[in-house]
Amino acid sequence: MGYAIGVDVGGTFTDVVLRGTSGAISVAKCLSTHYDPIAGIVSGVTRVLGGRDPAQVTRVVHATTLATNAVLERTGVRVAFVTTQGFRAAVPLGRYARVEEDRYDLRFTPPPPPVAPGDCFEVVERVSARGAVLTPLDTGSVRRAAAAIAARGIESAAVCLLHAYANPAHERRVARILRETIPAVVTSSEVWPEIREYERATTTIMSAYIGPLMASYLSRLRERLAEIGIRAPVHVMESSGGVISAELAARRAVATIESGPAAGVLAAAGAGFADAISFDMGGTTAKTCVVRGGRPEITHEFHVGGKGSFGGRRAGTGVPIKTPAIDLAEVGAGGGSVAWLDPAGALRVGPRSAGSSPGPACYGLGGSEPTVTDANLVLGYLSSASIPLSPPLADKALDRLASPLGVPREEAAYAVHEIVSASMASAVHVVTVQRGIDPRGFALVAFGGAGPMHAARIAERFGIGTVVVPAHCGVASAAGLLSGALSTERVLSRLDAPDPGALFTSLAEEAAADLDVPLGAPGVRVLRSVDVRFRGQSHDLTVDWSADRAVLESRFFRRYAEVYGITQRGEIELVSYRVRVTTPPDSPAPGSPPPDSPPPGGTPGTRKAYFPECGGYTDVPVHTRQTLATAGGTVRGPAIVEDPEATTVIPPSWTAALSPARAIHLTRRNAP
């Protein structure tokens, strides 16, 4: 018997899922320990193991927000930027798009650049966009830069020379010289050799910025797991939904910036609907993503640390990162989001969160401010959680809002519930309506500790008639980690390469080497794609590769119409070539029983819950998935279904049914 463990560290809870070869699943949920995330991980792993032998764990997969937090909180290491002579000002100058709150600010100050101007250095060399050497590398200039960097006490350097994607020889020589005195050196040709000089530079800088932190963190994690008897390989979820080794994650840390949210989308993609909207609401944030044809939407550029557009994805508001990532919209709204009154007396919710310490008032850990979780407890939607909840403390917290607003406590609580739902609906709007996608034909797949409580209300806003709450919804991201295949991607920019076949082969060999697997091994898949644009245009779109030019053009024209909403024809140009190598994930043995099959028996309870359609508080049935199965598997709202890690609220106009896979399917009775 062997076990695989998935670990997802969130802003409030650390979720751990253990899966045996039979497919049976055990879960543990504990408060995150922000002072030392590994302490929370070890606690959760120890709890989920129970009496099992830790030596039988064969794989540990981890989703971490370490890289994201380091960028947002600016806690990475100091980095020196080394570039071609004449281009040292590119990063300090940067670019910035003012969002609404900045647009008319006469005293506006842009955010500081990722590297201070004094830490930018030049070397004498020049390569053309086609890879021709225009100015040979002056090694003396490199040694002078290395001496200046060492004199400043900087121990990490990012090397991004002009057009190094076309010819990396100069970058490699610069890196060899710098490594004589600088411990950590990252080059753009190693990280992401793609066109667009500014984006390639910031991507390389961010990898140098967080790489030493990631390497140290993963090393300590392996040591702490070994102390409790687990010596299995540690893998890390990357931003695009693949899984890479801890060693590769340390070398290419920039690929893990969106590690945490990616795992949940994989769980949503496996919910059985070809077209779905992933909705993940935890304690701190809510995240949405569109799944079409069973595959999550992937972007090849995103922004971190900026403002606007839910999570800083608005171009120009943060640091651009040129690596594949699941295309998410994120908003600071979760169970721990604090409700407050602004100076004008208007009710606001978030983005500040109570987190795990002190947490919502009802946790009884010292928090006193009203949060979304407190409001849901007052409304009767919630009665239990992974830790004991105190209704009197929640009542007291909500009274701090109700009194100045001059309304009853339950109305203040429902207003908090509605406001946070509207905020999260805005994130759904970003990934659907704003991109020309009609959400009414999609199923909303809800998970996270708080997602199923709000999912139906959010679906109503868009006319969505189906909501799915998978089994183990409260720890779906941790479970999704175990479904991710080992995979990695390689890219190289070559304008209309004369021999694409040889280029794809070379990229596939490099990606396979990253994963330490032979290309011809059983189950290893190689996916090839190419970035295409109309000749004379600047921006490109990624389409699946075909050696047939007519087929490739047809795919590009169709993708262009999907993205921009217009039909266009013309001469095309191939810009970058991409390869993704994937090995199959571990899977339960064929014919194994469903995970955690519920025992028969049990009867539903009742409690009062607040539904405006029913005139306020009303007695509603409270089911578990076990009692729902016993009762015939169907219940009309208003009703509540409680899981050990999450609670599903079924409004009056919805009907819930239990699927054979123990997923709760909510159907709106008056859906169009």
Rosetta blueprint (number, residue, H / E / L):
1 M L
2 G L
3 Y E
4 A E
5 I E
6 G E
7 V E
8 D E
9 V E
10 G L
11 G L
12 T L
13 F E
14 T E
15 D E
16 V E
17 V E
18 L E
19 R E
20 G E
21 T L
22 S L
23 G L
24 A L
25 I E
26 S E
27 V E
28 A E
29 K E
30 C E
31 L E
32 S L
33 T L
34 H L
35 Y L
36 D L
37 P H
38 I H
39 A H
40 G H
41 I H
42 V H
43 S H
44 G H
45 V H
46 T H
47 R H
48 V H
49 L H
50 G L
51 G L
52 R L
53 D L
54 P H
55 A H
56 Q H
57 V E
58 T E
59 R E
60 V E
61 V E
62 H E
63 A E
64 T L
65 T L
66 L H
67 A H
68 T H
69 N H
70 A H
71 V H
72 L H
73 E H
74 R L
75 T L
76 G L
77 V L
78 R L
79 V E
80 A E
81 F E
82 V E
83 T E
84 T E
85 Q L
86 G L
87 F L
88 R L
89 A L
90 A H
91 V H
92 P H
93 L H
94 G L
95 R L
96 Y L
97 A L
98 R L
99 V L
100 E H
101 E H
102 D H
103 R L
104 Y L
105 D L
106 L L
107 R L
108 F L
109 T L
110 P L
111 P L
112 P L
113 P L
114 P L
115 V L
116 A L
117 P H
118 G H
119 D H
120 C E
121 F E
122 E E
123 V E
124 V L
125 E L
126 R E
127 V E
128 S L
129 A L
130 R L
131 G L
132 A L
133 V E
134 L E
135 T E
136 P L
137 L L
138 D L
139 T H
140 G H
141 S H
142 V H
143 R H
144 R H
145 A H
146 A H
147 A H
148 A H
149 I H
150 A H
151 A H
152 R L
153 G L
154 I L
155 E L
156 S E
157 A E
158 A E
159 V E
160 C L
161 L L
162 L L
163 H L
164 A L
165 Y L
166 A L
167 N L
168 P L
169 A H
170 H H
171 E H
172 R H
173 R H
174 V H
175 A H
176 R H
177 I H
178 L H
179 R L
180 E L
181 T L
182 I L
183 P L
184 A E
185 V E
186 V E
187 T E
188 S H
189 S H
190 E H
191 V H
192 W L
193 P L
194 E L
195 I L
196 R L
197 E H
198 Y H
199 E H
200 R H
201 A H
202 T H
203 T H
204 T H
205 I H
206 M H
207 S H
208 A H
209 Y H
210 I H
211 G H
212 P H
213 L H
214 M H
215 A H
216 S H
217 Y H
218 L H
219 S H
220 R H
221 L H
222 R H
223 E H
224 R H
225 L H
226 A H
227 E H
228 I L
229 G L
230 I L
231 R L
232 A L
233 P L
234 V E
235 H E
236 V E
237 M E
238 E L
239 S L
240 S L
241 G L
242 G L
243 V E
244 I E
245 S E
246 A H
247 E H
248 L H
249 A H
250 A H
251 R H
252 R L
253 A H
254 V H
255 A H
256 T H
257 I L
258 E L
259 S H
260 G H
261 P H
262 A H
263 A H
264 G H
265 V H
266 L H
267 A H
268 A H
269 A H
270 G L
271 A L
272 G L
273 F L
274 A L
275 D L
276 A E
277 I E
278 S E
279 F E
280 D E
281 M E
282 G L
283 G L
284 T L
285 T L
286 A E
287 K E
288 T E
289 C E
290 V E
291 V E
292 R E
293 G L
294 G L
295 R E
296 P E
297 E L
298 I E
299 T E
300 H L
301 E L
302 F E
303 H E
304 V E
305 G L
306 G L
307 K L
308 G L
309 S H
310 F H
311 G H
312 G H
313 R L
314 R L
315 A L
316 G L
317 T L
318 G L
319 V E
320 P E
321 I E
322 K L
323 T L
324 P L
325 A E
326 I E
327 D L
328 L L
329 A E
330 E E
331 V E
332 G L
333 A L
334 G L
335 G L
336 G L
337 S E
338 V E
339 A E
340 W E
341 L E
342 D L
343 P L
344 A L
345 G L
346 A L
347 L E
348 R E
349 V E
350 G E
351 P E
352 R E
353 S E
354 A L
355 G L
356 S L
357 S L
358 P L
359 G L
360 P L
361 A H
362 C H
363 Y H
364 G L
365 L L
366 G L
367 G L
368 S L
369 E L
370 P L
371 T E
372 V H
373 T H
374 D H
375 A H
376 N H
377 L H
378 V H
379 L L
380 G L
381 Y L
382 L L
383 S L
384 S L
385 A L
386 S L
387 I L
388 P L
389 L L
390 S L
391 P H
392 P H
393 L H
394 A H
395 D H
396 K H
397 A H
398 L H
399 D H
400 R H
401 L H
402 A H
403 S H
404 P H
405 L H
406 G L
407 V L
408 P L
409 R H
410 E H
411 E H
412 A H
413 A H
414 Y H
415 A H
416 V H
417 H H
418 E H
419 I H
420 V H
421 S H
422 A H
423 S H
424 M H
425 A H
426 S H
427 A H
428 V H
429 H H
430 V H
431 V H
432 T L
433 V H
434 Q H
435 R H
436 G L
437 I L
438 D L
439 P H
440 R H
441 G H
442 F L
443 A E
444 L E
445 V E
446 A E
447 F E
448 G L
449 G L
450 A L
451 G H
452 P H
453 M H
454 H H
455 A H
456 A H
457 R H
458 I H
459 A H
460 E H
461 R H
462 F H
463 G L
464 I L
465 G L
466 T E
467 V E
468 V E
469 V E
470 P L
471 A L
472 H L
473 C H
474 G H
475 V H
476 A H
477 S H
478 A H
479 A H
480 G H
481 L H
482 L L
483 S L
484 G L
485 A L
486 L E
487 S E
488 T E
489 E E
490 R E
491 V E
492 L E
493 S E
494 R L
495 L L
496 D L
497 A L
498 P L
499 D L
500 P H
501 G H
502 A H
503 L H
504 F H
505 T H
506 S H
507 L H
508 A H
509 E H
510 E H
511 A H
512 A H
513 A H
514 D H
515 L H
516 D L
517 V L
518 P L
519 L L
520 G L
521 A L
522 P L
523 G L
524 V L
525 R E
526 V E
527 L E
528 R E
529 S E
530 V E
531 D E
532 V E
533 R E
534 F E
535 R L
536 G L
537 Q L
538 S L
539 H L
540 D L
541 L E
542 T E
543 V E
544 D E
545 W L
546 S L
547 A L
548 D L
549 R H
550 A H
551 V H
552 L H
553 E H
554 S H
555 R H
556 F H
557 F H
558 R H
559 R H
560 Y H
561 A H
562 E H
563 V H
564 Y H
565 G L
566 I L
567 T L
568 Q L
569 R L
570 G L
571 E L
572 I E
573 E E
574 L E
575 V E
576 S E
577 Y E
578 R E
579 V E
580 R E
581 V E
582 T E
583 T E
584 P L
585 P L
586 D L
587 S L
588 P L
589 A L
590 P L
591 G L
592 S L
593 P L
594 P L
595 P L
596 D L
597 S L
598 P L
599 P L
600 P L
601 G L
602 G L
603 T L
604 P L
605 G E
606 T E
607 R E
608 K E
609 A E
610 Y E
611 F E
612 P H
613 E H
614 C H
615 G L
616 G E
617 Y E
618 T E
619 D E
620 V E
621 P E
622 V E
623 H E
624 T L
625 R H
626 Q H
627 T H
628 L H
629 A H
630 T H
631 A L
632 G L
633 G L
634 T E
635 V E
636 R E
637 G L
638 P L
639 A E
640 I E
641 V E
642 E E
643 D L
644 P L
645 E L
646 A L
647 T E
648 T E
649 V E
650 I E
651 P L
652 P L
653 S L
654 W E
655 T E
656 A E
657 A E
658 L E
659 S L
660 P L
661 A L
662 R L
663 A L
664 I E
665 H E
666 L E
667 T E
668 R E
669 R L
670 N L
671 A L
672 P L
